[in-house]
Amino acid sequence: NVERAIKKALESGSGDLHQPTYEGYAPGGVAVFVECTTDNLNRTVSSVRSIFSKGGGNLATSGSVDFLFERKGIFVVEKSTRNLEDLELELIDGGAEDLEVDDDADEITITVDFTDFGNMQKKLEELGIEPKGANLERIPTTTTALSLSEAKTALQLIENLEEDDDVQNVFHNLEMTEELEAALEE
């Protein structure tokens, strides 16, 4: 998605790029938050509205679903050879709210409030740790559980949004159950 935005910026020459956000509901009441980058606001809103409409959802007014998400910074770093407790204390000083250690992938996922994103980047630099990934995300405060067929319909709408060239990120509050994840892998 980032590559698409860069390519679009280079292709459009000196045109102004806008970063609108759109909010709506997928079938079953799943809240959807869409972040875009575009040089043509009319094209983008038409496209997003059309995808919601064709997918059985509806575009909502600004602020309708934003409150259902918390903005967080997510950093993924390699699990280091350092003492994990000492590292955790250092990361908390940098604003870490949560740390998840994934022993299988040899990674640590660090969650920070979006206002501490820069502080965590600086702390990781001080510690000589190069992040594998660093993103601002919207984490749902509550999730919506749906039947398998309803969830598949909602996910199809979300997938269609993600495929739009102007769309950079799509966040939703669909509860991803083990049953649903297993069905998607088939």
Secondary structure in CASP SS format (residue, H / E / C, confidence):
PFRMAT SS
TARGET T0000
AUTHOR 0000-0000-0000
METHOD secondary structure of the structure
MODEL  1
N C 1.00
V H 1.00
E H 1.00
R H 1.00
A H 1.00
I H 1.00
K H 1.00
K H 1.00
A H 1.00
L H 1.00
E H 1.00
S C 1.00
G C 1.00
S C 1.00
G C 1.00
D C 1.00
L C 1.00
H E 1.00
Q C 1.00
P C 1.00
T E 1.00
Y E 1.00
E E 1.00
G E 1.00
Y E 1.00
A E 1.00
P H 1.00
G H 1.00
G H 1.00
V E 1.00
A E 1.00
V E 1.00
F E 1.00
V E 1.00
E E 1.00
C E 1.00
T C 1.00
T E 1.00
D C 1.00
N C 1.00
L H 1.00
N H 1.00
R H 1.00
T H 1.00
V H 1.00
S H 1.00
S H 1.00
V H 1.00
R H 1.00
S H 1.00
I H 1.00
F H 1.00
S H 1.00
K H 1.00
G C 1.00
G C 1.00
G C 1.00
N E 1.00
L E 1.00
A E 1.00
T C 1.00
S C 1.00
G C 1.00
S C 1.00
V C 1.00
D H 1.00
F H 1.00
L H 1.00
F E 1.00
E E 1.00
R E 1.00
K E 1.00
G E 1.00
I E 1.00
F E 1.00
V E 1.00
V E 1.00
E E 1.00
K C 1.00
S C 1.00
T C 1.00
R C 1.00
N C 1.00
L H 1.00
E H 1.00
D H 1.00
L H 1.00
E H 1.00
L H 1.00
E H 1.00
L H 1.00
I H 1.00
D H 1.00
G C 1.00
G C 1.00
A E 1.00
E E 1.00
D E 1.00
L E 1.00
E E 1.00
V E 1.00
D E 1.00
D C 1.00
D C 1.00
A C 1.00
D C 1.00
E E 1.00
I E 1.00
T E 1.00
I E 1.00
T E 1.00
V E 1.00
D E 1.00
F H 1.00
T H 1.00
D H 1.00
F H 1.00
G H 1.00
N H 1.00
M H 1.00
Q H 1.00
K H 1.00
K H 1.00
L H 1.00
E H 1.00
E H 1.00
L C 1.00
G C 1.00
I C 1.00
E C 1.00
P C 1.00
K C 1.00
G E 1.00
A E 1.00
N E 1.00
L E 1.00
E E 1.00
R E 1.00
I E 1.00
P E 1.00
T C 1.00
T C 1.00
T C 1.00
T E 1.00
A C 1.00
L C 1.00
S C 1.00
L H 1.00
S H 1.00
E H 1.00
A H 1.00
K H 1.00
T H 1.00
A H 1.00
L H 1.00
Q H 1.00
L H 1.00
I H 1.00
E H 1.00
N H 1.00
L H 1.00
E H 1.00
E H 1.00
D C 1.00
D C 1.00
D C 1.00
V E 1.00
Q E 1.00
N E 1.00
V E 1.00
F E 1.00
H E 1.00
N C 1.00
L E 1.00
E C 1.00
M C 1.00
T C 1.00
E H 1.00
E H 1.00
L H 1.00
E H 1.00
A H 1.00
A H 1.00
L H 1.00
E H 1.00
E C 1.00
END
